[in-house]
Amino acid sequence: MNDDTFQHSIRKLLKNVGVNTQQEIEQAVREALADGRLTGNERLPARVTVEVDGLELDLEFKGDITLE
């Protein structure tokens, strides 16, 4: 195994997930604000799950997204 290649591929995956997830969350919040489902002062519990095929790895991270 090439450690540099391995670490680079993990960072690339996580960067892609982070950027795209942030964009999707921002868009969903804007739409929810526009149609009245959110008022703009909520705290939204969030959960992120990471699974890796071929490994018995199933990670879950929890946190809050605060709008104000």
C-alpha positions in Angstrom: 0.0 0.0 0.0 1.2 3.5 -0.8 0.5 5.6 2.2 0.6 8.9 0.3 -1.8 7.7 -2.4 -4.1 6.2 0.3 -4.2 9.4 2.4 -4.6 11.6 -0.6 -7.6 9.6 -1.8 -9.2 9.9 1.7 -8.7 13.6 1.8 -10.1 14.0 -1.7 -13.2 12.0 -0.8 -13.8 14.0 2.4 -13.2 17.3 0.7 -15.8 16.4 -2.0 -18.3 15.2 0.7 -17.7 18.4 2.7 -18.1 20.9 -0.1 -21.1 19.2 -1.7 -22.8 18.6 1.6 -22.4 22.2 2.7 -23.9 23.4 -0.6 -26.9 21.1 -0.4 -27.6 22.0 3.2 -27.3 25.8 2.4 -29.7 25.3 -0.6 -32.2 23.3 1.5 -32.2 25.9 4.3 -32.8 28.7 1.9 -35.7 26.9 0.3 -37.2 26.1 3.7 -36.8 29.7 4.8 -38.5 30.9 1.5 -41.5 28.6 1.8 -41.9 29.2 5.6 -40.9 25.8 6.9 -38.1 27.5 8.9 -38.2 30.9 10.6 -34.4 31.5 10.7 -33.7 30.9 14.4 -33.7 27.1 14.5 -31.2 24.7 15.7 -31.3 21.7 13.4 -29.9 18.4 14.7 -27.9 16.7 12.0 -26.3 13.3 11.5 -23.6 12.2 9.1 -23.0 8.5 8.4 -19.8 7.2 6.7 -19.7 3.6 5.4 -16.8 2.0 3.6 -17.6 -1.0 1.4 -15.2 -3.9 2.0 -14.6 -2.8 5.6 -16.7 -3.3 8.7 -16.8 0.4 9.1 -19.9 2.4 9.9 -19.3 5.7 11.5 -21.9 8.2 12.7 -21.3 11.8 13.6 -23.9 14.1 15.2 -24.1 17.8 15.6 -26.3 20.8 15.3 -26.7 23.3 12.5 -27.7 26.7 14.0 -29.3 29.4 11.9 -28.9 32.2 14.4 
